[in-house]
């Protein structure tokens, strides 16, 4: 089995596990309290606030064949291209404003920066930057794959049950519109990366298993524990 087929199956399995989780079903069926919707929103914001920096890292280690696609993705994240019209971090601020969570943004900015700092300072699990880059690429592309299929459902859920405006959920709506193409590009980028750095199929699969062992969507969106100064204001 080609790695592209294998990783797409892993992404779909993780996506199905995420949408089938009790926490996601509670949000989508209006069986969650307002604080649980807010905790979900807070975790989404914290997860993605530093996405431009992570994409910049991937661009720095990308093989030549992948540079154009990653450059376009990074410009879109920063709101430079015509499609997005606004940077993705600004759309996350817009989400917080629409959910009356903007007073938490300074704390969430700090937490997102600390998450990135910890990622950089923690001991490496892999022997070289080649594997670190592939692990980062696998996880980032996992979110693009999932969002391309689920973001519109999340947007509808937040509009219907959390009473947010369509403008407030533009971050989700935007990802549902553009990430089908991004997800396909991401699968191609993974193949280019593996070929360029001469990573064996067995090694790539083993690294993917480590990276996706704990469902990244459940972990980031439902498993992240809010710091006390944030949790106390959404309970």
N, C-alpha and C positions, 0 to 999 in steps of 0.2 A: 504494500500500500504506500502510495506517495505521501510525503509529509503533509502536503497541502490538504489531501483528503483526510488524513488522520487528525490534523489540528482543527479542521472545520467540524469534524465529528465531536471533538472535545469541547469546542466552543458551544455547539448546539446542546450538548449534554449539560454543560454548566448553565446555559440559558434556561433550559427546561427545569433544572433543579431550582434555579432562582425564582422563576414564575410559579413553580409548584410549591414553594415554601409557604409555611403557615403565615409568616409575616407579610409576604407579598399578597397572598390571598386576602388577608384581613384588610389591607389598604384598598384593594380593588373591589371589595364587596361592602365597603363602609362598615366594617366590623372593628375598626381601629379608633382609638381615642384621638382627639386633636393633637395631643402631645406626641403620639406615635407618628402621625403625618409629619409633624415638625421635626422630629428626630431624624426621620428619613431624609427630609429636605436638607437638614444640617449636614448629614453624612455625605450626601451627594455633593454639596458645596465644598466640604473639606476635601473630598477625594479628588476633585477636578480643578481646584483653584490654581494649582501649580502645573497644569498640563502643558502650557507653553514651554516651561523649562525642561520638562521630560522629553518633549518632542525635539527640543534643541539638542539634548544629549543624543537622541537617536540619530538626528541629522549628522552629528559629528562622527558617528561610527558607521554611517550607512554606506553600502557599496555604491559605486557610481550609477548603476542602473536604477537605484531607488531614490536618488537625490531629488529628482524633479517632483515626484509625488509627495515626499516628505516636506519639501520646501513649500508646496502649495498648502499642505495641511497646516504647517506652522503659520503661514501667512493668514490662513483662515482663522486659526486660533486667536491671532492677534487683531483680527478685524480689518486686515489690510485689503483682502480681496472683495470683489463686488457682491458675492453671494451672501456672506455672513452679515456684512454691514456693521457689525459690532463685535468686539472681542469676546471670546467665550467667558473669560473672567467677569466682564461687565454684564453678560447675560446671567451669570450666577448671582451677581449683586442685585440684578433686577428681580430674580427669583426670590431672594431674601426680602427685598422691599415689598414685593407683592404678598408675601406670606407674613408680613409684619415682624420679620426676624432681623431686620437691618441693624438693630442695636448689638447683635451678636457678631457682626462681621469682623470687627477688630480681633476678637478672640479667635474666630475661625481662620483668619489670615495668619495669626500667630501659630495655631495648631497645624495648619497646612505647611507652613514653613518648617515647623519642628518635625513633621513627618518626613519632609524631604531631607532635612539635616540628618535624621536618624538613618535614613536610607543610605546616605553617603558615608556616615561614620561607623555603621555596623560592620562587623567582620564579613568579608566576602564569602559566599557559599561556593563560589566557582573558581577555577584555577586561573582564569585570564579575563581580560576585558571583553574578549570575543564572546564568552558565555554570558557575562553580565549583560551585554548589549542584547543578546538573543532573548534572555529571560525578560528584560524590560520590554522588548518588542512584542513578545508573546502576550504579556499581560495587557499592554496598552491596546493591542489589536483585539484582544478579547472583549474589552469594553466597547470598542467601535462595532464589533460584530453584534454584541447583545443589544446595544442602543439602537442599531439599525432595525431591529426586530421588535423592540419592547418600548422604546421611548414614547411613541405615540400613545400607547396604552397608559403609560405613567402620566402623560400630559392630560389625557381624558379623565383619569382618576383624580388628579389634583384639581381639575376644573370642577368636576362633578361633586366630589365629597369634601374637598378642602376649600372649595369656593374661590379658587384663584382665577384670575383673568387669563385669557389666551396670551396676552402680552407678558404676563408674569412667567408663563411656562415656555417662553420662546427657546430657552436652552434645550429643553426636551424636543420641542417641535422641530428645531433646526437639525438636531441629530437624527431624527427620524427621516428627515428629507434628504440629507446628504450622506449619511453613513452607509447606506447600501452600496454606493460606489466606493466609499472609503474602505469598507470591509473587504470588498473584492480586491482593491489595491493593496490592502494590508496583507492579504494572503499571498499576493505576488511578491510583495516586499520581503516577506518571510522566506520565500523560496530563493529570492536573489541573495539574501543575507547568508543563508546556509550554503549556497553554491560558492559565493565569493570567498567566504572564510573557510571553506572546505570542512564543514562540520558533517560528520557522518549521520546518516538517518537515525541510527540507534542512539547516538549521543543527543541529537535534537529531540527525539521522543522522550528520552530519559529526563532531559532538562525541562521539557513541557510538563511532564508528570509532576516534577517537583514544584514548578511554578503554579500549576493549577490544582495541586493536591487539595488545598482548601479553597472552596468556591470563592473566587475573588469578588463577585457581585454581592453575595450574602455577607462576606467578611467586611467589605467596605461600606455597604449601604445599611446593613442591619447589625453587624457585629461590632462596629467601632463604638467604643465607650466615650461619650462626650465628657470633657473635663468638667469639674464641679461648677465652674463659673458659667458654663454654657448649660449644663444639665439642669441646674436650679431655675433657669429662666424658661425652660420649655416643658417642665413637668406640670 
